[in-house]
């Protein structure tokens, strides 16, 4: 029987990283509809210039000389570690996933921490069963939703031609009580403080189910660093913020990859609890989607992808109204590994 060999890929080995990323893409997206995966260029940039508080580890498994699986480990200061395992379909149920999980555990056990919280994500029953066999427990579930972007933009444009026409795009009524400001690229300096406060609030409010909530504290410096890193990786940030008077009450953000724009990523949407139920979330999303034609890369975009917790009915209802449909469901699992020594 051939021996499974697992090695770590050097952060500066671009060819190996690109091959590993493609293997992980196949393992994670096979038999799934329009599933986004990180581009080769973004992968190379991520490993070459990681966040100062983060270590990214890429592992690849071989049988003889054939690559058959891989793992990505993300170690972040004061945050749960994340581990993603992928095995190519023809090689599954041959203990390759187990070997990768054991190799990943060795990296999790290194360092000064006596224990570490580990999280992972999967999209299938077999993945859930495997994670549970490794001692993990389900912590959260989110639907992955898709929006047909060309159809949405066409419907949005056509509703102005005939005010009586039926359309899937909701009409946004003018509301004198709130306003929406939109931009493409870096956050304007004049709203940076408000943007930072909303991002920190999102970290505190985002539904995580039974998962350990990450205690992060946004800062203007961290926002600027994030923007620079996203630009280096080929992302264009498309953003909108809502105000009631002088108070910033909500925001939304979309990310467009210049390297692979087929699937546009709808990131966070937040409305302060005190201002919900007034259509602000809808106005933010519609305003932001209307910015996309101004981003050249979206000329070839087909889908907008987003995630919503399965029990977040208000956001699911809003996304349905906009035209999103459920493509599949992501299950997040977690466990605490104890690496203390007697």
C-alpha positions as CSV (number, residue, x, y, z in Angstrom):
1,X,0.0,0.0,0.0
2,X,1.3,3.4,-0.9
3,X,2.3,5.7,1.9
4,X,0.7,9.1,2.3
5,X,3.3,11.9,2.3
6,X,2.3,15.3,3.7
7,X,4.5,18.3,3.3
8,X,4.3,22.0,4.0
9,X,4.5,24.4,1.0
10,X,6.9,27.3,1.4
11,X,5.2,30.7,1.4
12,X,7.4,31.8,-1.5
13,X,7.0,28.8,-3.7
14,X,4.5,30.3,-6.1
15,X,4.1,27.4,-8.5
16,X,3.4,24.9,-5.6
17,X,0.9,27.3,-4.0
18,X,-0.9,27.7,-7.3
19,X,-1.1,24.0,-7.8
20,X,-2.2,23.5,-4.2
21,X,-4.9,26.2,-4.5
22,X,-6.3,24.5,-7.6
23,X,-6.4,21.1,-5.8
24,X,-8.3,22.7,-2.9
25,X,-10.7,24.4,-5.3
26,X,-11.6,21.1,-7.0
27,X,-12.0,19.3,-3.7
28,X,-14.2,22.0,-2.2
29,X,-16.3,23.0,-5.2
30,X,-17.0,19.8,-7.1
31,X,-20.7,19.1,-7.6
32,X,-21.6,22.6,-6.2
33,X,-23.2,25.4,-8.2
34,X,-21.2,28.6,-8.8
35,X,-19.0,28.2,-5.8
36,X,-16.4,30.9,-5.4
37,X,-12.8,30.0,-4.7
38,X,-9.8,32.2,-4.2
39,X,-7.8,33.0,-7.4
40,X,-4.2,31.9,-8.0
41,X,-2.9,35.5,-7.9
42,X,-4.8,36.2,-4.6
43,X,-3.3,33.1,-3.1
44,X,0.2,34.0,-3.9
45,X,-0.3,37.5,-2.5
46,X,-1.9,36.2,0.7
47,X,1.0,33.9,1.5
48,X,3.7,36.4,0.4
49,X,2.3,39.3,2.5
50,X,0.2,37.9,5.4
51,X,-1.4,39.9,8.2
52,X,1.0,40.7,11.0
53,X,-1.2,38.8,13.5
54,X,-1.8,35.8,11.2
55,X,0.2,32.7,10.0
56,X,-1.1,30.8,6.9
57,X,0.0,27.2,6.5
58,X,-0.5,25.2,3.3
59,X,-0.1,21.4,3.4
60,X,-0.3,19.0,0.5
61,X,-0.7,15.2,0.5
62,X,0.8,12.9,-2.1
63,X,0.3,9.2,-2.9
64,X,3.5,8.2,-4.6
65,X,4.1,11.3,-6.7
66,X,0.4,12.2,-7.2
67,X,-1.1,15.1,-5.3
68,X,-4.4,13.9,-3.7
69,X,-5.3,16.3,-1.0
70,X,-4.5,19.4,1.0
71,X,-5.1,21.5,4.0
72,X,-5.0,25.2,4.9
73,X,-4.4,26.3,8.5
74,X,-4.9,29.9,9.6
75,X,-3.4,30.8,13.0
76,X,-4.5,34.2,14.2
77,X,-3.5,35.9,17.5
78,X,-6.2,35.7,20.1
79,X,-8.7,34.1,17.7
80,X,-9.8,30.5,16.9
81,X,-7.6,28.7,14.5
82,X,-9.3,27.6,11.2
83,X,-8.5,24.4,9.4
84,X,-9.8,23.4,5.9
85,X,-9.2,19.9,4.5
86,X,-9.8,18.9,0.9
87,X,-9.3,15.5,-0.8
88,X,-9.8,15.0,-4.5
89,X,-13.0,12.9,-5.2
90,X,-11.3,9.8,-6.7
91,X,-9.1,9.5,-3.6
92,X,-11.7,9.8,-0.8
93,X,-12.3,7.2,1.9
94,X,-8.6,6.2,1.8
95,X,-7.6,7.8,5.1
96,X,-6.1,10.8,3.4
97,X,-8.4,13.2,5.3
98,X,-7.4,11.5,8.5
99,X,-3.7,11.9,7.7
100,X,-4.2,15.6,6.9
101,X,-6.1,16.2,10.1
102,X,-3.3,14.6,12.1
103,X,-0.7,16.6,10.3
104,X,-2.7,19.8,10.9
105,X,-3.0,18.9,14.6
106,X,0.8,19.0,14.9
107,X,0.9,22.6,13.8
108,X,-1.9,23.5,16.1
109,X,0.1,22.0,19.0
110,X,3.1,24.1,18.3
111,X,3.8,27.4,20.1
112,X,3.2,28.7,23.6
113,X,-0.6,28.1,23.8
114,X,-1.6,25.2,26.0
115,X,-4.9,25.0,24.2
116,X,-6.4,26.3,21.0
117,X,-10.0,26.6,19.6
118,X,-10.2,25.0,16.2
119,X,-13.0,25.8,13.7
120,X,-13.8,24.3,10.3
121,X,-16.5,24.5,7.6
122,X,-18.0,21.9,5.3
123,X,-20.9,21.7,2.8
124,X,-21.8,18.0,2.9
125,X,-23.0,15.3,5.3
126,X,-19.8,13.4,4.9
127,X,-17.7,16.4,5.9
128,X,-19.9,16.9,9.0
129,X,-19.5,13.2,10.0
130,X,-15.7,13.4,9.5
131,X,-15.4,16.5,11.6
132,X,-17.6,15.0,14.4
133,X,-15.4,11.9,14.3
134,X,-12.5,14.2,15.2
135,X,-14.3,15.5,18.2
136,X,-15.9,18.6,16.7
137,X,-19.4,19.9,17.3
138,X,-21.7,21.8,15.1
139,X,-21.7,25.5,16.0
140,X,-23.5,27.4,13.2
141,X,-25.1,26.9,9.9
142,X,-25.4,29.4,7.1
143,X,-27.1,29.3,3.7
144,X,-24.9,30.2,0.7
145,X,-27.1,32.3,-1.6
146,X,-26.6,33.3,-5.2
147,X,-28.0,36.2,-7.2
148,X,-28.0,36.3,-11.0
149,X,-26.3,39.6,-11.4
150,X,-26.9,40.4,-15.1
151,X,-30.6,39.6,-14.7
152,X,-30.8,41.7,-11.5
153,X,-29.1,44.7,-13.1
154,X,-31.3,44.5,-16.3
155,X,-34.4,44.4,-14.2
156,X,-33.2,47.3,-12.1
157,X,-32.6,49.4,-15.3
158,X,-35.8,48.4,-17.0
159,X,-38.1,49.4,-14.1
160,X,-37.3,53.1,-15.0
161,X,-38.6,52.5,-18.5
162,X,-42.1,51.6,-17.4
163,X,-43.1,52.6,-14.0
164,X,-46.0,50.1,-14.0
165,X,-43.8,47.1,-15.0
166,X,-43.5,44.2,-12.6
167,X,-39.9,43.6,-11.5
168,X,-38.0,41.5,-9.0
169,X,-36.1,44.6,-8.0
170,X,-37.9,46.4,-5.1
171,X,-38.6,50.1,-5.5
172,X,-36.7,52.1,-2.9
173,X,-38.9,55.0,-1.6
174,X,-37.2,58.2,-0.7
175,X,-37.0,58.5,3.1
176,X,-36.1,61.9,4.5
177,X,-35.1,60.3,7.8
178,X,-32.0,58.5,6.4
179,X,-29.4,58.9,3.6
180,X,-27.0,56.5,1.9
181,X,-23.5,57.4,0.9
182,X,-21.7,55.1,-1.5
183,X,-18.1,54.8,-2.8
184,X,-15.7,52.4,-4.6
185,X,-12.3,51.7,-3.2
186,X,-10.9,53.0,0.1
187,X,-13.2,54.5,2.7
188,X,-13.4,58.3,2.4
189,X,-11.5,60.0,5.2
190,X,-14.5,62.0,6.3
191,X,-16.5,58.9,7.2
192,X,-13.6,56.6,8.3
193,X,-14.3,56.9,12.0
194,X,-18.0,56.0,11.5
195,X,-17.1,53.2,9.2
196,X,-14.7,51.8,11.8
197,X,-17.3,52.0,14.6
198,X,-19.8,50.1,12.4
199,X,-17.2,47.4,11.5
200,X,-16.5,46.9,15.2
201,X,-20.3,46.7,15.9
202,X,-20.6,44.0,13.2
203,X,-17.9,41.9,14.9
204,X,-20.1,42.0,18.0
205,X,-23.5,41.5,16.3
206,X,-22.8,39.0,13.6
207,X,-24.7,35.7,14.3
208,X,-22.2,32.9,15.1
209,X,-24.5,30.4,16.8
210,X,-22.6,28.3,19.3
211,X,-19.2,29.2,17.9
212,X,-16.7,31.1,19.9
213,X,-17.1,34.8,19.1
214,X,-13.8,36.4,18.1
215,X,-12.9,39.4,20.3
216,X,-11.6,41.8,17.7
217,X,-11.4,45.6,18.0
218,X,-11.4,47.5,14.7
219,X,-9.3,50.6,14.3
220,X,-8.8,53.1,11.6
221,X,-5.3,51.8,11.1
222,X,-6.6,48.2,10.8
223,X,-9.1,49.4,8.3
224,X,-6.5,51.1,6.1
225,X,-4.2,48.0,6.4
226,X,-7.1,45.8,5.3
227,X,-7.8,48.0,2.3
228,X,-4.2,48.0,1.2
229,X,-4.0,44.2,1.6
230,X,-7.2,43.7,-0.4
231,X,-5.8,45.9,-3.2
232,X,-2.6,43.9,-3.3
233,X,-4.6,40.7,-3.7
234,X,-6.7,42.2,-6.6
235,X,-9.9,43.1,-4.8
236,X,-12.0,46.2,-5.4
237,X,-14.1,47.2,-2.4
238,X,-17.6,48.5,-3.1
239,X,-19.3,50.1,-0.1
240,X,-22.4,52.0,1.1
241,X,-23.2,53.5,4.5
242,X,-26.5,54.8,5.9
243,X,-26.9,57.8,8.2
244,X,-29.9,59.1,10.2
245,X,-29.0,62.7,10.7
246,X,-25.4,62.7,11.7
247,X,-25.4,59.2,13.1
248,X,-24.0,56.3,11.1
249,X,-26.5,53.4,11.4
250,X,-25.6,50.8,8.9
251,X,-23.3,49.6,6.1
252,X,-22.8,47.0,3.4
253,X,-19.8,45.9,1.4
254,X,-19.2,44.0,-1.8
255,X,-15.8,42.6,-3.0
256,X,-14.9,42.2,-6.7
257,X,-11.8,40.2,-7.8
258,X,-10.0,41.6,-10.8
259,X,-8.4,38.2,-11.3
260,X,-11.6,36.2,-11.2
261,X,-14.7,38.4,-11.3
262,X,-17.2,35.7,-12.3
263,X,-18.5,35.5,-8.8
264,X,-18.9,38.8,-6.8
265,X,-18.7,38.5,-3.0
266,X,-21.4,40.2,-0.9
267,X,-19.7,40.7,2.5
268,X,-21.2,42.1,5.6
269,X,-24.5,44.0,5.9
270,X,-25.4,45.7,9.2
271,X,-28.1,47.9,10.5
272,X,-28.0,49.1,14.1
273,X,-30.7,47.4,16.1
274,X,-32.4,50.7,17.0
275,X,-33.0,51.5,13.4
276,X,-34.1,48.2,11.9
277,X,-37.5,47.7,10.3
278,X,-37.3,51.0,8.3
279,X,-35.9,49.6,5.0
280,X,-32.4,50.8,5.6
281,X,-30.8,47.4,4.9
282,X,-32.7,47.1,1.6
283,X,-31.7,50.6,0.6
284,X,-28.0,49.8,1.4
285,X,-28.0,46.6,-0.6
286,X,-29.8,48.2,-3.6
287,X,-27.5,51.2,-3.6
288,X,-24.4,49.1,-3.5
289,X,-25.5,46.7,-6.3
290,X,-26.1,49.8,-8.4
291,X,-22.4,50.7,-8.1
292,X,-21.2,47.4,-9.6
293,X,-21.4,48.5,-13.3
294,X,-18.8,51.2,-12.5
295,X,-16.3,48.5,-11.6
296,X,-14.8,47.3,-15.0
297,X,-14.2,43.7,-13.8
298,X,-18.0,43.1,-13.3
299,X,-18.6,43.2,-17.0
300,X,-18.0,39.4,-16.9
301,X,-19.6,38.8,-13.5
302,X,-22.4,36.2,-13.4
303,X,-23.2,35.9,-9.8
304,X,-23.3,37.6,-6.4
305,X,-22.6,35.2,-3.5
306,X,-23.4,35.8,0.1
307,X,-24.0,33.9,3.3
308,X,-26.8,34.2,5.8
309,X,-27.4,32.3,9.0
310,X,-30.2,29.8,8.6
311,X,-32.1,31.3,11.5
312,X,-31.7,34.9,10.4
313,X,-35.1,35.1,8.8
314,X,-35.3,38.9,8.3
315,X,-32.1,38.9,6.2
316,X,-33.1,35.7,4.4
317,X,-36.4,37.4,3.5
318,X,-34.6,40.5,2.3
319,X,-32.2,38.5,0.2
320,X,-35.1,36.5,-1.3
321,X,-36.9,39.8,-2.2
322,X,-33.7,40.9,-4.1
323,X,-33.6,37.7,-6.0
324,X,-31.1,35.5,-4.1
325,X,-31.7,31.8,-3.9
326,X,-30.2,29.1,-1.7
327,X,-27.4,27.2,-3.4
328,X,-26.2,25.1,-0.5
329,X,-25.6,25.2,3.2
330,X,-22.3,25.7,5.1
331,X,-21.9,24.0,8.5
332,X,-19.3,25.4,10.9
333,X,-17.9,23.1,13.6
334,X,-15.6,23.7,16.5
335,X,-13.6,22.0,19.2
336,X,-11.0,22.9,21.8
337,X,-7.7,21.1,21.5
338,X,-5.8,20.8,24.7
339,X,-2.0,20.6,24.2
340,X,-1.0,21.0,27.8
341,X,2.0,19.0,29.0
342,X,2.1,17.2,32.3
